[in-house]
Structures are given as structure tokens and as C-alpha cells.
């Protein structure tokens, strides 16, 4: 039998990452990620996390960024992109 210790995640203090290691998120960062996704014709978990972090970090997306997001979701819906781990 495996002895598993229960961890209380609610009471763990995690210090914020130093500013030098935090990824700068901007809408202009979205285009290179989308280009990479379409060049490889697949989206990895890492691609998805970066894509979503940038898309959701904005108060509002511009028309170009909205088109990029729609392009990725439409390609996923049509099966043109593979989802890989």
C-alpha cells in the first residue's frame, strides 16, 4: 500500500516570480505563436498555454488579434490542426 500524504494547497504561500523571469505578454506576441502553430500544423500544450495567456491577458483584443484567435479556433474545429501533448 502506498502512503500518500495529504497536502493543503490553500495554505501554501508561493512568492511571485521575479520580474526578470516573467513573460512579457502583449498582443503583438500572439502573431509569432499563431504562425508557429500553423507552420507545424499542430498545437502543443505549451503553445496552448502561451496562446491563452496572451489572449486572456488583454482587456480587449484588436481586430487583428481577434482574427488570429478565430483562425486558430476555426482550424481546430475543422480538424486542420492536431492537438498534441
N, C-alpha and C positions, 0 to 999 in steps of 0.2 A: 504494500500500500504506500502511496506517495503522500508525504506530509506536506501539505500546502498551507502556507501562512497567509492569512487574510490581510490585505493592505487597505488602509483607509485613505483613499485618494483625495477626499475632500479636504483633508487637513495637511496636505503636503504643500509647502511653500517652494515655488520654483522661481528663482530670480530671473528677471528679464535678460535676454541676450544682450551683450554689449552692442552699441550702435554700429561698430565696425563689422560685425558679423550678420547684422540684419539685412535681408534682401531689400533693395530699393524697389518698391512696387510702383509702376506707373503704367498708364495706358499704352505708352509707346513700347513697353516691354512685351505687350501682347502679340504684336506682329511677328517677331522672330520665333516665338513659341508656336504660333499657328503655322508659319512656314515650315518649321521643323516637323510638325505633326503631318502635314500634307506631303512633305518630301519622303518621309518614312512610311506613309500610309498606315500608321498605327499610332495609338496614344498609350503611353505607359502611365503607371500610377504617378510617377514623378512629373510627367508632362501635365497630367490632370491636376495635380496639386498646385503647380505653378500657374497654370491657366486659370484655375478657380480663384486662387489667392489674388491674382492681379485683377481679374474681372470683378471680384467682390470687394476689392479694396477701394474702389472708386465710388464717390457719392452718386455720380451719374456717368454713363458712358457716352462718348461722342458717337456720331453716325458711323464713322469708320470702325470703331471698336465694336459697335452693335453688329455690323455686317460680319466682322471676323468671328464673333461668338456664334451668330446664326449659321455661318458657313461650317463651323466645326460640328454643331449640333445636327445640322441637316445631313452632313456626310456620315455622321454616326447613325442617324435614323435610317439612311438609305443603305447602310452596310458598306460604305466606301472606305471606312476606316476600321481597322481592327483594334480591339481593346486588349492590351497585353499587360502582364504583371511585371 
